Amino acid sequence: MSVPESALPGAAKSVRLSLPLLGAGAAAFFTLGIIQAMYGPAFAFFEDRFGLDKSVVGWIASIHFLGSALAPPLTGLALTRFSLRRVVVAGLLILALGVSLVGFAPLWSMALAGALVGGLGLGTISAALNAAYASVGTRAVNLVNAVFGLGSIAAPLVVAALAPRSLAFPFLVVAGLSALTLGLVRLWGVPAMQSAPTQAVSARPGVQFGLFAVLIAAYVGLEAGYGAWLARHLDGVGISGSAFILSGFWAGLTLGRIITGALGARVSPPRLVLGSAVFVTLCALAATRPALAPGAYLLAGLALGPIFGTTLAWMTRTLPARLIPFLLVAGSAGGVLMPIVLGGLYSRSGPAAVPAALTVLGAVLVVLVAATARLTRLRPAAVAGGS
């Protein structure tokens, strides 16, 4: 039996959303969204500043993502020894240091080092706060991740407005936002990681964690696959406006998280994730028909929106929230592998391979969600106790 999150037992689901609860987290995720999406729009300015070739400039984004991928397991270990607040503060200081080094670096090698440090800071903050807000519930974790999307949308505008004056200015904005977030953390703090409901099924925790890890890897693979290859697929089948449709995909993903943040507690996490997985698979299937592909890709973003944050919140019902940083490592693997796989399939079979492969991965995600839901189902006593 599956119940809405608002009917669950335990303190984690009774926390009231408020500005003091969400404020520091929202500021942090807005900052992370800006820096995560800033490097691509700034490539031309890096080329001019350091005299780089186009084949080299992309390294700074790769180094940044490497740092963010290395951080979650280190964050998970840190959370076993230090408070969540200390870990978040450390991450903000590391991020501010890294972006400041990028902004003022006199040498390309120093800019790359700054990107690595900044990526470590981003990954630390993201892992720690995702763990905290996921333990609060579906609405909280989706709302702060939606703000991340707003930051990503704002990033190209920040670069376009400030980088022509000096490449340092956009990165100083991120450093300033990190300082502002530190002030909000001091003012309001960060939410404590809540415990899983005591009545929740906790049998076979290793298998549960393994299923959640593969589920998150499949989800991030889908998100990265859509984000990296939908425009190439549309161009390949002769559909114009691919850049606009890609922007619409990311806007849809952000909107999906906002809607889930407002209404997500009315539906149990397993049902919400399963419904979203089925929806996004149908979108990929529809995209195999070129005439339907633009609309299908726009809807795919909306369908993907609820999955990430809701899955994290779902996991905290039966497993400790401190495991979430390790879960994010699996997500990074999916994000690395799927674009590579799609590239190989595209070169071998042409544009049609993109939606076909996304359909297959979507079906795999549906199976994984169903299996995870079966293993983590609450006992009837738990449901009765929360009603």
Secondary structure, DSSP 8 states (H G I E B T S, - for coil): ----GGG--SGGG-----HHHHHHHHHHHHHHHHHHTTHHHHHHHHHHHHT--HHHHTHHHHHHHHHHHHHHHHHHHHTTTS-HHHHHHHHHHHHHHHHHHHHH-SSHHHHHHHHHHHHHHHHHHHHHHHHHHHHH-HHHHHHHHHHHHHHHHHHHHHHHHHTTT-THHHHHHHHHHHHHHHHHHHHH---------TTS--SSHHHHHHHHHHHHHHHHHHHHHHHHHHHHHHHHTT-S-HHHHHHHHHHHHHHHHHHHHHHGGGS-HHHHHHHHHHHHHHHHHHTTSTTTHHHHHHHHHHHHTTHHHHHHHHHTTTS-GGGHHHHHHHHHHHHHHHHHHHHHHHHHH-TTHHHHHHHHHHHHHHHHHHHHHHHT---HHHHHHH-
